[in-house]
Amino acid sequence: WLTFKKHRSWVKSVEYDPCSKLLVSAGFDNSVRIWDVNSTADDPKQGEVIFNRDLLARIKLTHDNRKLCIATCGELIIVHDVLLRSLRDSTINHTELLPNTVGLSNSLERVVPFPIDEPGESNVPFLITSLQAFPENDRLLCRYTSIGEVSEWLCVHDLNTVSDKRLQTQLRPYAVPTLFDADSSSDSDSSESVGQDCFHSSSLLAYIKECDIRSDSDDQGIIKEPGISHDGRMICSPCENGVRLLGLGALDGVSSPQAEPRKLEEVRLLTSTRSPVLTARFSPTQMLVASGSFDGAVVFYQPKLG
């Protein structure tokens, strides 16, 4: 086996790109790195930093491996037509992203808005804690916590909508910060990406507020991972000591620019654990849900719907 060591903090995401035959990883050291599994672990090119962003948390490749989704502090960055080996050069050397470069590889896009403006709700996004790609389409499931960890929200984004609207969206400046502070030690490859323009657009299809985070609860500050059914029609999401089943409904017409995002429908609440649920997943073949909780318990549910 191979052991790759260059991240300076917890690694939270690892994806495999069959096109380039590279592993791509993201960690709490604010870096996205690439690894060649067909090379040796001591190869100096292993772990090359291809993207830096403050409070970077997660990455996800879409099902067709053409888009790399990067979750950071309150925002979602989409790399379209991604080529991993040249992504670092694209973000560092391109001082301007012009409309005629949109169809080329490694074009960046910043997805906004993320918060859902509801009266009395504290929903300004702070950190995107989970990313899940839908099967067979370019939709993305995100879970984020608000500033101060007052609330959590689940959002579904349509990345095809983002792509279609890039040519009509105004360019705005966007700087990728350094990986480390100026007074801290850093690798020679952790260069600053400056002056990078990217497109801003809204792609929100559906959303729902998760259970309130209580200051005295055991699950405060803990990352929770939702799951998506094999047909992409349902979501299972940790909710206190249980799992919420959420239906997407008919979202085909929501992706138009004039359409308002819809609320996800709560279909069922499954509860049987004594501690907060941290992760939930669907079976790939049947209506079976598995959950893992804070106390180490794994519970299986077979809900009957309809």
C-alpha positions, 0 to 999 in steps of 0.5 A, spaced: 500 500 500 501 507 499 501 512 504 501 519 502 503 525 507 503 532 506 496 535 509 498 539 515 491 537 518 485 533 518 483 530 511 476 531 510 475 529 502 478 524 498 476 523 490 478 519 485 478 522 477 479 516 472 480 521 467 487 523 470 488 517 474 489 522 480 486 522 487 484 529 489 484 530 497 482 536 501 483 538 508 483 542 514 489 545 512 486 549 507 489 546 501 486 541 495 492 536 493 493 531 488 496 524 488 498 519 483 497 512 485 501 509 479 507 513 482 511 512 488 509 515 495 516 519 495 515 522 488 516 530 490 510 531 485 506 527 490 501 532 494 502 538 489 497 543 492 492 545 486 488 550 490 488 554 496 482 557 500 481 559 507 476 555 511 476 550 505 472 544 508 470 539 502 470 537 495 466 533 491 467 530 483 460 530 479 458 523 477 461 525 470 468 527 473 467 534 469 466 539 475 470 539 481 465 542 487 469 546 493 466 547 499 469 553 503 467 558 508 459 560 506 460 559 499 461 554 494 466 554 488 465 550 482 471 548 477 468 547 470 471 542 465 476 540 470 483 538 469 486 537 475 494 537 473 493 544 470 488 547 475 493 550 480 496 554 473 489 556 471 488 559 478 494 562 479 496 565 472 489 567 469 488 574 472 482 575 468 476 570 466 473 573 460 466 570 457 470 567 451 474 563 456 468 560 459 468 553 455 475 552 456 477 547 462 478 550 469 473 556 469 471 558 476 464 559 478 462 562 485 455 559 487 451 564 490 446 566 494 447 560 499 442 563 505 435 563 505 432 569 507 426 567 512 424 572 517 427 571 524 432 566 521 439 566 523 441 563 516 448 566 514 452 561 512 459 560 515 461 553 513 459 548 508 460 541 512 458 536 507 457 535 500 454 529 496 453 529 488 446 526 486 447 520 481 446 521 474 445 529 474 449 535 476 445 536 482 449 537 489 447 536 496 450 541 501 449 542 508 452 548 512 452 551 519 450 558 520 455 564 523 455 562 531 452 555 529 445 557 531 442 553 525 443 548 520 441 548 513 440 543 507 440 545 500 440 542 493 443 546 487 443 545 480 450 545 477 447 545 470 443 551 471 450 555 474 453 553 467 447 555 463 448 562 466 455 563 466 455 567 460 449 572 462 452 573 469 457 579 471 464 578 472 466 580 479 473 580 482 475 574 487 481 572 490 484 566 493 487 567 499 494 564 501 494 557 504 498 559 510 499 566 514 505 570 512 509 568 519 508 561 518 512 556 515 509 553 508 511 549 502 514 552 496 508 550 492 503 553 496 503 560 492 497 565 493 492 565 487 490 573 486 486 577 481 482 571 479 475 573 476 469 568 477 462 568 475 457 569 480 450 565 480 444 562 483 443 555 482 438 553 489 433 548 487 430 546 494 432 547 501 430 545 508 432 548 515 435 542 520 434 541 527 436 547 531 443 546 535 442 547 542 448 550 546 447 544 551 447 539 546 452 533 545 452 534 537 454 542 537 460 543 532 459 536 530 459 534 522 453 531 520 453 527 513 446 526 509 445 521 504 441 520 497 437 515 494 440 511 488 434 514 484 436 521 487 429 522 489 430 522 496 434 524 502 436 522 509 439 527 513 441 526 521 436 530 525 438 530 533 437 522 535 434 520 528 434 521 521 429 525 517 427 522 510 426 528 505 422 528 498 425 532 493 418 532 489 418 535 482 424 540 481 424 540 473 421 547 473 425 550 479 431 551 475 429 556 471 432 563 473 425 566 475 423 560 479 423 560 487 427 555 490 422 550 494 422 547 501 424 540 501 418 535 504 419 531 510 416 524 509 418 521 515 422 521 521 426 515 524 428 515 531 431 509 535 438 512 538 440 514 544 445 519 542 445 524 536 446 521 529 452 523 525 451 520 518 445 516 514 446 512 508 441 509 503 442 502 500 443 502 493 438 497 491 432 497 496 429 502 501 433 501 507 437 506 511 443 505 515 445 511 521 451 511 525 450 515 532 455 519 536 455 513 541 458 508 536 451 505 534 449 503 527 441 502 526 438 500 520 431 502 518 426 499 513 421 505 512 414 503 509 412 509 504 406 511 501 
